[in-house]
């Protein structure tokens, strides 16, 4: 089953989707996804991985890390499916990152790798945009690179863990204006899902709704205002959004 959060006629709602991609409202009515505003499907802490694909590390001429490079994304970065992302004015390079996201389903503290998948509620997709201009060190991505408003589209929904037989054998893809620019597979994860849950839960309690964005494969490129970017994880979801300039965004807020 797929679960989403939407705004419909001014109300924020938790909903499910049927096999025809129709949104099932709490009152039983069904509506099209074109008739709603998609919201981020979970609201917990978002943990993100740097350099978690060997091909991406090689692309950047970095040695693959020996332990996970994890940072936290601020809530202000999250936005929903079919929403906009703001490219700051006067930056040279902003790139997408197609990522599988793991959603935690129950409190996890000192979980073993063998039992880790029992704590997964499901999966979603994110596009973890980065402003490369301000990157000082890939091992320490700073706030100006990774925590800007609107630069983490996520969703559209969470699909139940039971509906994804093997999260470690999924194709990830990114299209910009219909052109395929990135393709990889979760089979190439350096640190897999059970390892990451065990690693994090060793020193902190993961809560229901917390999310782990598992990193991106090689194939990054610059995106500019006007671009439509679609990221997809096979069997999970396809997530679309549009890039706007900072000036355009600020004008729209007046």
C-alpha positions in Angstrom: 0.0 0.0 0.0 1.1 3.6 -0.6 0.6 6.4 2.0 0.8 10.1 1.3 0.2 13.5 2.9 -1.6 16.1 0.8 -3.4 19.4 1.1 -6.9 19.2 -0.4 -9.3 22.1 -0.4 -7.3 23.8 2.4 -7.0 20.7 4.6 -3.9 18.6 5.3 -4.8 15.0 5.1 -3.2 11.5 5.5 -4.3 9.4 2.5 -3.7 6.2 0.6 -3.6 5.6 -3.2 -5.3 2.9 -5.1 -3.9 0.8 -8.0 -5.0 3.5 -10.5 -3.0 6.2 -8.6 -6.2 7.8 -7.4 -6.0 9.4 -4.0 -8.4 7.9 -1.4 -9.6 10.6 0.9 -10.6 9.8 4.5 -14.3 10.3 3.6 -14.1 7.6 0.9 -14.0 10.0 -2.1 -11.3 9.5 -4.7 -9.5 12.4 -6.5 -6.7 12.8 -9.0 -3.2 13.7 -7.9 -3.5 16.8 -10.1 -6.2 18.1 -7.8 -4.1 18.2 -4.6 -0.9 19.8 -3.2 1.5 17.0 -2.4 3.3 17.4 1.0 6.4 15.5 2.3 5.0 12.1 3.2 6.8 11.9 6.6 7.9 14.6 9.1 10.6 13.0 11.2 14.4 13.7 11.2 16.0 13.2 7.8 19.4 11.6 7.9 21.4 11.8 4.6 24.4 9.9 3.4 27.4 11.3 1.6 29.5 9.2 -0.8 27.5 6.0 -0.3 27.9 4.7 -3.8 31.4 3.6 -4.9 30.9 5.0 -8.5 29.9 8.4 -7.1 32.9 8.5 -4.9 35.1 7.6 -7.8 33.4 10.2 -10.0 34.4 12.9 -7.5 37.9 11.3 -7.1 37.4 10.4 -3.5 38.2 7.2 -1.7 35.1 5.3 -0.6 34.5 5.9 3.1 35.2 3.3 5.7 32.2 4.2 7.8 29.0 6.1 6.9 29.2 9.9 6.3 25.9 11.0 7.8 24.4 14.5 8.2 21.0 15.8 9.2 18.8 17.7 6.8 16.7 20.6 8.3 12.9 20.6 8.0 13.0 23.8 6.0 14.6 21.9 3.1 11.7 19.5 2.5 9.1 20.1 -0.1 6.6 17.9 -2.0 6.0 16.3 -5.3 5.4 18.8 -8.2 6.5 21.7 -6.1 9.4 24.1 -6.9 13.0 24.2 -5.8 14.8 27.5 -5.7 18.2 27.9 -7.2 20.0 30.7 -5.4 21.1 33.6 -7.6 24.8 34.0 -8.4 25.8 30.3 -7.9 27.8 28.4 -10.4 26.7 24.8 -9.9 23.6 23.2 -8.4 23.0 19.4 -8.9 20.3 16.9 -8.3 20.8 13.6 -6.3 18.3 10.8 -6.9 18.0 8.8 -3.6 16.1 5.9 -2.0 14.8 6.9 1.3 14.1 4.5 4.2 11.2 5.4 6.6 11.4 4.1 10.1 8.2 2.5 11.5 8.9 2.0 15.2 11.4 3.2 17.8 14.8 1.6 17.1 17.5 1.5 19.8 20.6 -0.7 19.5 19.1 -2.8 16.8 21.1 -5.6 15.3 21.8 -5.7 11.6 20.0 -9.0 11.4 16.8 -7.5 12.8 17.0 -4.0 11.3 14.5 -4.5 8.5 11.8 -5.2 11.1 12.0 -1.5 11.9 11.4 -0.2 8.4 7.8 1.0 7.7 8.5 1.6 4.0 10.3 3.6 1.3 10.1 6.9 -0.5 12.2 8.9 -2.9 14.0 12.2 -2.5 16.0 14.6 -4.7 18.8 16.0 -2.4 19.9 19.1 -4.3 23.3 20.5 -3.5 24.9 23.9 -4.1 28.4 22.8 -5.0 29.8 26.4 -4.8 30.0 26.2 -1.0 31.3 22.7 -0.7 34.4 22.8 1.5 34.8 19.1 2.1 32.7 16.1 0.9 33.2 14.6 4.4 31.6 17.6 6.0 28.8 19.0 3.8 27.9 22.4 5.3 24.5 24.1 5.7 24.9 26.3 2.7 25.3 23.2 0.5 22.6 21.0 1.9 20.1 22.8 4.1 18.6 25.5 1.9 14.8 26.2 1.6 13.0 23.9 -0.9 16.0 22.0 -2.0 14.9 18.5 -0.8 11.8 17.4 -2.7 10.6 14.1 -1.2 7.7 11.8 -1.9 5.2 11.5 -3.4 4.3 8.7 -1.1 5.6 6.0 1.2 5.3 2.5 -0.1 5.0 -0.3 2.5 8.1 -2.4 3.1 6.2 -5.6 2.2 5.6 -4.3 -1.3 9.4 -3.9 -2.0 10.9 -7.4 -2.0 14.5 -6.3 -2.3 15.5 -2.6 -1.7 19.1 -3.4 -2.6 18.3 -4.2 -6.3 16.5 -1.1 -7.6 17.4 1.2 -10.4 17.7 4.9 -9.7 17.2 7.4 -12.5 17.2 11.2 -13.1 15.8 13.0 -16.1 16.2 16.8 -16.8 13.7 18.1 -19.3 13.2 14.6 -20.5 16.9 13.8 -20.9 18.2 10.9 -18.9 21.3 12.1 -17.0 21.7 9.7 -14.1 21.3 6.0 -13.7 22.5 3.6 -11.0 21.4 0.8 -8.8 21.0 0.3 -5.1 23.0 -2.9 -5.5 26.1 -0.5 -5.4 25.4 0.9 -2.0 28.5 0.9 0.1 26.5 0.8 3.4 23.1 -1.0 3.0 19.9 -0.4 4.8 20.3 -2.9 7.7 23.8 -1.6 8.3 22.7 2.1 8.4 19.8 1.3 10.9 22.1 -0.7 13.1 24.8 2.0 12.9 22.5 4.9 13.8 20.5 3.1 16.5 23.7 2.1 18.3 24.1 5.7 19.6 20.6 7.2 19.2 17.0 6.2 19.2 15.4 6.3 15.8 11.7 7.3 15.9 8.7 6.5 13.7 8.7 8.8 10.7 12.5 9.3 10.7 14.0 8.9 7.3 17.4 7.8 5.9 18.3 9.1 2.5 20.8 6.5 1.3 22.9 8.5 -1.1 23.2 8.9 -4.9 25.1 7.2 -7.7 27.3 8.9 -10.3 25.9 11.1 -13.1 25.6 14.6 -11.6 25.1 17.7 -13.7 24.1 21.3 -13.3 20.4 22.4 -13.3 19.1 25.9 -13.9 15.8 27.8 -13.6 13.2 26.5 -15.9 14.4 22.9 -15.7 12.0 20.1 -14.9 13.8 17.4 -12.9 12.3 13.9 -12.3 14.0 11.4 -10.1 12.8 7.8 -9.9 13.6 4.8 -7.8 12.3 1.6 -9.5 9.2 0.2 -7.8 9.0 3.0 -5.3 8.0 6.3 -7.0 8.7 9.0 -9.5 9.2 12.5 -8.0 9.0 15.6 -10.2 9.7 19.3 -9.5 10.7 22.5 -11.3 13.7 24.8 -10.7 13.0 28.5 -10.3 15.4 31.4 -9.7 15.6 33.1 -6.3 14.4 36.3 -7.9 11.3 34.6 -9.4 10.5 32.9 -6.1 10.8 36.1 -4.1 8.6 37.9 -6.5 5.9 35.2 -6.2 5.9 35.6 -2.4 5.0 39.3 -2.5 
